[in-house]
Amino acid sequence: MKKKIRAEDLREFDITEYLDSQEAIAEYLTSMIESGDASMLAVALGDVARSRGMAEVAKASGLTREALYKALRPDAQPRFDTVNRVCLALGVKLVAQPQ
């Protein structure tokens, strides 16, 4: 007889556990860019920053930790400069290509 699993016994999914390589990070960010939703990109950048350590990313980007959290929250509309600085700190770049 199969044991039933209760939903409340399941661990909450955390994408940061899977962002363990530059390739995984690039693929994740690319899929968020392709969604066309700027707030999804902000959230994805926040996920990647959390996987690397917010304090480290904040220092590398020249932003305070508090500003980084604020810029990458779900309802944020970060400036391009902020997105670019975070991408550089994460070691990724945004690329335009023909459709």
C-alpha positions in Angstrom: 0.0 0.0 0.0 1.3 3.4 -0.9 1.9 5.9 1.8 0.0 9.2 1.3 2.0 12.4 1.4 0.3 15.5 2.8 0.9 18.8 1.1 1.8 20.5 4.3 4.6 17.9 4.8 6.3 18.9 1.5 9.2 21.3 1.5 8.7 24.7 -0.1 10.3 24.9 -3.6 13.4 27.2 -3.6 14.9 27.9 -7.1 18.2 29.1 -5.5 19.0 25.4 -4.9 19.2 24.8 -8.6 21.1 28.0 -9.6 24.5 26.2 -9.1 26.2 27.1 -12.4 26.6 30.0 -14.8 24.7 28.0 -17.4 21.8 27.4 -15.1 21.7 31.1 -14.1 21.9 32.2 -17.7 19.1 29.8 -18.7 16.9 31.0 -15.8 17.4 34.7 -16.6 16.8 34.1 -20.3 13.5 32.5 -19.6 12.4 35.4 -17.4 13.5 37.9 -20.1 11.5 36.0 -22.7 8.4 36.2 -20.5 8.3 39.9 -21.3 7.5 40.8 -17.7 10.0 43.3 -16.1 9.0 42.4 -12.6 9.7 38.7 -13.3 13.2 39.6 -14.4 13.6 41.6 -11.1 12.5 38.6 -9.1 14.8 36.3 -11.1 17.8 38.6 -10.5 16.8 38.6 -6.8 16.7 34.8 -6.8 20.2 34.6 -8.4 21.5 37.2 -6.0 20.2 35.2 -3.0 21.9 32.1 -4.4 25.2 33.9 -4.5 24.7 35.9 -1.3 23.0 39.3 -1.3 25.8 41.0 0.7 28.4 39.8 -1.9 26.3 40.9 -4.9 25.5 44.2 -3.3 29.2 44.9 -2.7 30.2 43.9 -6.2 27.4 46.0 -7.8 28.1 49.1 -5.7 24.6 49.0 -4.2 23.6 48.7 -0.5 22.0 45.5 0.5 18.8 47.3 1.3 18.7 49.0 -2.1 19.3 45.6 -3.7 16.5 44.0 -1.9 14.2 46.9 -2.7 15.2 46.9 -6.4 14.6 43.2 -6.8 11.4 42.6 -5.0 8.4 41.2 -6.9 6.6 44.6 -7.5 9.8 46.5 -8.4 10.5 48.2 -11.7 14.3 48.6 -11.4 16.1 51.0 -13.6 18.2 49.6 -16.4 21.4 50.8 -14.7 20.5 48.8 -11.6 19.7 45.7 -13.7 23.0 46.1 -15.6 25.0 46.6 -12.4 23.5 43.5 -10.8 24.1 41.4 -14.0 27.7 42.5 -14.0 28.1 41.5 -10.4 26.6 38.1 -11.1 28.9 37.6 -14.1 26.1 37.5 -16.7 25.2 40.0 -19.5 22.0 40.8 -21.3 22.1 40.1 -25.0 19.9 41.2 -27.9 19.4 38.9 -30.8 17.1 38.9 -33.8 13.7 37.1 -33.3 
